[in-house]
Amino acid sequence: MDSKCEYEILNEATAVEYARNHPSLKELFAKDEPLTCKEIGDGNLNLIFSVWASRDPSRAILIKQAPPYVRRYRDYKLTPKRMLFEALYYEVCSNLCPEFIPHFYAYDEQLALVIMENLNQHIVLRKGLIARERYPKLAQDMGHFLATMLYSTSDFHLSSLEKKREVKRFINPELCQVTERAIFTRAYLDDEMNRWNRFLDPLVFAMRDDQELKMHVMELKYDFMTKAQALLHGDLHTGSVMVNQNDTRVIDPEFAFYGPMGFDIGLLLGGYILNYAAQEVRIADPEERASYQNYLLDLVRDTWKIFAQEFETMWLQERQETIPMSFHRRFMLGLLRDTAGFGGCKIIRRIISAARSEDMDGIEDAHEQARAMSLGLQIGQRLIMEREDVNDIEDVLHIVRTSQPLYPFAKVSSYGKC
């Protein structure tokens, strides 16, 4: 296959041919050497082809292609042009913090694909957390990544003209609409795409009827739609981070756009808290459970503190004298509250939705799963509803620690209270 051709969906055979002939891979693969390919995608949207030298598997790349539909739901059409935004985000990252992304080889507009480094010495962070692994560099790496990306693409660093040009370049309407529906809308409606543990029916129905909860969610949705503070990854959950003991990489930024900073931070920290709720039943031994849940809360605290410290340091170095410190403090507090609210929305979405999380779905006993999910829903609701009472990251951790599983139910009323 010619590396430049009309759009067609690759398969394992054509992916090998494509890789063999792509000019960006000449130094990696000899023209006639045997190559092996396996389609390894397990996400909702895209095809992922791992291609490697048959005699030397360490020489390997990934080809990520966007089909004109959602991979898991083929009747749901979605533009393959979404891969452009992944390429654009990697371009920005390569200038700001290249150590935290895979090496990027090429973007092919015609075939709607990107070619990148194969991180075959890493594991998806979500899988590592489910297996109760601990990563000593994770909080430092992700705090630094978030601070660098969010500050450097904000109005605090860019000129007004530069910022507005970048906002225009990253207008990503179709995938923003996916997020608006999936995170802020469907979970609170009787939608045919929703899935949940049916032992939780009373809690799910109570949430749908909770007008105060839905008002808070709509406030966050409005901010997501209108607050173009900085360039976001847009889908920064624990499935979009690859890790090992020494290295952290961020992947899958096709949802990138300019939005509220707290959304990226909230999705990541919400993923840690979702795993916290799952470990409530995944770990039988009370001491081991407490130890790992404390590790997860340490990740939340340390990631936020490292982010905030580095963000504030960059801001204060460049701060204009006309900006009073009171504005600075108010902004950081608002950002923390946004983080809590968006994190809560993400937790709920991962429990009541078509795209649930392995953290919860991997719990085989339905009653135990309902217990963990009810804890996650309780935490998620409280992070949303009580975010204006948050004044410090310790207040977020207090919400998590003082929440309890609601299942089995005594009585469920509005706001998930028993």
N, C-alpha and C positions, 0 to 999 in steps of 0.2 A: 504493500500500500504506500502511495506517495504521502509524505507527511503533510502536504497541502492539497486538500481535496474537498469536495462537497460534504456536507454533514451526513454522517451515518453513525449508527451505534456500533461501537467496537465489540468484538468477542475476544476470547483468549488468543486465537490464531492471528487475527488482524492486529491485535495489540502488540504482539511480538514483531510483526512486520513493520508496524509503525515505529516502534522503538529502534529497531535495527537501522532504519533509514533516516531517523531524525538528526539533523545536523548538530543539535546541542548535545547529543550523546556519543559523538564520534570518539571522544577521548575515553569514554567509559566502556563501550562495546566495540570490538572489532567487527567489521562489516559482515563476515561470514561465520562468526562463531555461534555455536548453539545457544539459544536463549530459551528459557522456560517462563511460562506465565500462569498465574492463577488469579481468578477474580475473587477478591476477599471482602468486598463491601458487605457490611452488616448494618448500615445505617438506613435512614428513611428515604434519602433522596437520590444518591448517586451511585455510579459504578466505579469500583476501585480495582485496578489491575496491578498486581505485583509482578514485575518482570525482572529476571535476574540471569546472570551468566551461568549456564548449566554446570560448568566446571569450576566456577568460583562464585558461590551464592553471596559472598560479601559485596560483590558488584551488583547493585540492585537499585531499581527506581520504582516509583509509583506513578501510574497514569490515572488521574481522577477525571471522569467524564460525566457531564450533566446530560441525562436524557430529557426529552421534552415532556416529562411527566414525573410524578413522585414515585420513586422506585417501589416503595411498599404499597402504594395505592395507584395503580397505573391509570385509573380513570380520572385521577386528579392531575390536570395538565399544569405544567409549570415551564416557564421559558428556559431553554438551555443557556441563554445568555447570562444566567446567574454566575457562571464561572468567571466572567470578566471581573466581578467584584472581588473574588478570591485572589485573582492575579494582581489587582490594584492594591489590595490590602498588603499582600506580600511585598509589593514594591515599596510601600511606605515603611513596612517593618525592616526591610533590608537596609534602609538608610538610618533607622533609629535604634533598632536592637536586633541585628541579624542572628545573634546567638540563640534567640528564642524561637526561631522558625526553622522548618526544614530547608535545606538548600533548594532553591527554586531554579529549575532549568528553563522552562518555557511555558508560554500560554499560546494555545492554538484557537483562534477565534472561530475558524470554520468548523472544527470538530467539537467546540465547546469543552475543551479539556485543559488541564494543567499537568505538567511533568515535574516531579519533585523527588527529593531524597526519600529513600525507603528507610524509615526509622525502625529497622528490624531488631535493634538492640534496646528498644523501648517497649513499654506496655501502656495501653490506654489507662489513664489515671483512675477512671471509674472501676476498672477491673482490679487495679492494685488496691484501692480502698476496700472493695468488697472482700478481698483476700487478707485484709488487715495489715497491709504493708505500711511502713513508715518511710517517708522521704525527707531526709535532713535538709535538703536545699529548696524544697518546694515553696515554702512560704516566702523565703527571700527572693527566689526567682520570680514568682508570680506577682509579688508586691512591687518589685522593680519593673517588671514588664508593664503592669497596669499604670504605674506612675509615669513611665517614659512615654507610653503610647497616648495616654489620655491628656497629659499636660502638653506634650509637644504638638498636638493637633487641635489645641483649644485656643480660644481668644486671648488667653493669658500669654501665649507665646507667638502665635501667628499674627500677622497684620490683618486688619479687617478685610482687605481685598483678597489676601491669600486664603483666609478662612472661607470666605464665601465662594471662591472658586473651587475649593476642595469639597464643600458641601454639595455643590452642583455636580461635581465629578462622581460623587458617591451616592447620588439619588438612586435608590434600589427599591422601587415601589412594590414589586411582586413579592419579594421575600419579606419586606416589612409587613405587608398584608398577611402573610402566613403567620408571622409572630403575633400581630394584633389579634388574629382569630384564635390562635392556639393557646397563647398565654393569658390573654385578658378577656376572652369572650366565651369560648366553647365550654369551659369547665363549669360555668355558671348558668348554662342553658341545658335544656333537654335536647341534646344534639346527638344524632345517630352515630357520630364518630367517637363519642366518649366511651371509654372502658374503665371499669373500676371493680373492685372486690364487692360483690353484692351483699356481703354481710355489713357493708358500710352504707347501705341504702338510706337509713334514717339520717345519717350525718350529711350525705351528699344532697338529699332533698332539702334538709334544713339550710344548707349553704345556698342553694338556689333561691330560697325564699328570703334570705337575709339581705334586706335592702341596704342596710348600713355597710355591710361588707362589700356589696357590689358598687356602692358609691365610692368607697375607697379604691377599689380596683379600677373603676373608670377614671378616677383622678390620676392614677399611675399610667393608665393607657393613654390619657391625654398628654401627659408629660412625654411618654415614649414617642408619640406622634409629632410633637411640636418643639421639643427641647433639643436643638442641635448643638450640644455643648462640645462634643469632641468626636473623633473617629472611633467607632465601636467595632469590635469583632462581631458582635451581634448574636452570637450563639455560644458563649464562652462557658459551657457546662463542663463537667468532669470527663465527658466523652470527647472533648475538643482539646485535651491536653495529653501529651505523651511524656512519659517519665521513665527514668531509672534512678539509681542511687546518686548519680553524679550529674544528671542533665535533665532539663525541662524544655519541652518544645510545645508551641501552640499551633494547632492545625485547623483546617475547615472553616476559614473566615468568609464563606460566600454570602453570609448575611450582613456583611459590613455596610455601615452607613453612619451618618452623623446623627448622634442621639444623646440621651442623658447618660452621663458618666456612670451613675449608680447602677445602670442596667448591666453593664459588663461585670462590675464588681459583685453585684447582687446575684447574678447567675452562677458565678464561681463559688461564692461563699454559701449560697443556697444549696449547691451540690454537696458541699461538705456536711451541711446540716441534714440534708436528705439521707445521706449515708449514716449519720448519727442516729436518725430515727430507725433506719433499717437494722442497725446493729443492736437495737433494743431487743430484738428476738433472734438475730443471727448468732449472737454470742451467748451461750448458756451460762458460763461461769460469771458470777457477779463482779468479781475483782477484775477479770480480764475485760469484761464489758466496760466497766467504769474507766479502766486504763485507756482503752482505745477511744471511747467517746471523749475523754479528756484530751487525747491527742487531736481529735477532729476539731474540738473547740479551740485548742491552741492554734491550729491552722487558721481558723477564722480570725482570731485575735491578732496573730502575728502577721498574716497577710495584710489585714487592714492597717495595722500600725506601721508596717514597712512602707506600704503604699502612701499613707498619709504623710509620713515623715519625708519621703523623697519628693512627693508632689509639692509639699509646702516649701521644702528647701529650694526647688527650682523656681517656684513662684516668688519667693522672697528675694532671690537673687535678681530677678527681672522686674520686680514689682515697681510700678510707677508710683511716685510720691503722692499722687492724687487719690490713690486707692487706700482708704483707711483700714487699719488692722481689724476694726469691728466688722467690716465687710468680709474680710478674709475668714474670720472665725465663723461668721454666719454661713458663709458658703460651704465650709468644710462640714459644719453640722448638718446643713441641708443635704449634702452629698451622702453622709452616713445614713440619714433617715431614708433617702431614696434607695440606698443599697439594701436596707432592711425590707422596705416595701417590695422592691422588685425581686429580692430573694424569696420572699413569701409567696409571690405569684408563681415563681418558677417551681417551688416545691409542690404547690397545689396542682399545677399543670402536669407534673411528672407522676401524680397519683391518680388524677381523673383526666384521662385524655387518650387519644389514639396512640400517642408516642410515649408510652410509659417507660420507666427506667428499670434497668437490670438490678439496681439496688433493691427494689421492692419485688419485681417480677420473679427474681430468683429464689424467693422464699416459698417453699413448696406447700407447707401447711397453710390452708386458707384462713384458719382462725388466727394463727400467729401473724400471717401477712396482714390481716385486718387490724391487728393490734399495732403493728409497726406503722401502717398507713394512717391509722387514726391519730397516732402521735405526730406524724408528719403534717397532717392536715391541721391539727391543733396549733403546732408551731407556725405553720404558714399563715394561718388566719391571724394569729397574734402579731406576727411581724408586720403584717399589713395594717391591722387595726390600731396597734399601739406604737407605730413608728414615730408619731409626733411626741411621744414620751421618751424616746431614745435621746440621750445626751452624750453617750460614750459607748464604745464598742462593748464594754462590760454590761451595758443594759441589754444589748442584743443577746449576749451569752446568758444573761439572767432569764430572758424569755425562754430560751431553749431549755435551760436546766429546770425551770419550774413548770414546764409543760408535762403533761402525763397522757398516756394512751387513753382514749375515750372508749375504746372497745375492750370488753363487752359493755354494752350500754345499760345504764339505768334509765335515763331519760335524756333525750337530745332536744335542745331548743336552739334558737338563733345564736350565732357566733360560736357554735360547736360546744356550748357549755352543757355539762351534765348536771 
